[in-house]
């Protein structure tokens, strides 16, 4: 679905979604070692920097398999990676994928993740030709739920005790967004500014 050896760079106003490189390992570790960022994720926080290096290797391997596309979210002012956006469980035959995202805690509340996701969804629907996007969110993660709903996702189901992370049982709310809904919403009006929050939908790998 995406030819070539790496992901294309996608530009928004204040951030760019770009291919992650080895020099981003420290930035990835800063994001994914933060317990607040990972509070509602599907894996515990990193405790050693080598985990971030292994994570980057996984991102590259899954890209080669064309089953997961994970971009670094970098500030355009200095190219510092402050989070990631992901399309995973990519099903080319049925034209659907799941969405995941994480943003460093120091950057919450500025609308940066909203910008990144709008650009990502435009790419997913218009350039990849996907028909449907899905998201699995912990129902306690109110800020991420609000962000998804602001962007047009519709609640489709509640899955009880779906996750067991760091000794804690977690429920899941399932959301979906169709291409026709996204196109209609984009035509009628631009999505309002939403606050960035904890990592929202879980990247399960």
Buried (B, 14 or more C-beta within 10 A) or exposed (E): BBEEEEBBEBEBEEBBBBBBEEEBBEBBBBBBBBEEBBBBBBBBBBEEBEBBBEBBEEBBEBBEEEBBBBBBBBBEEEEBBBBBBBBBBBBEEEBBBBBBBBBBBEBBBBBBBBBBBBBBBBBBBEEBEBBBBBBBBBBEBEBBBBBBEBBBBEBEEEEEEBBEBEEEEBBBBBBBBBBEBBEEBBEEEEBEEBBBBBBBBBBEB
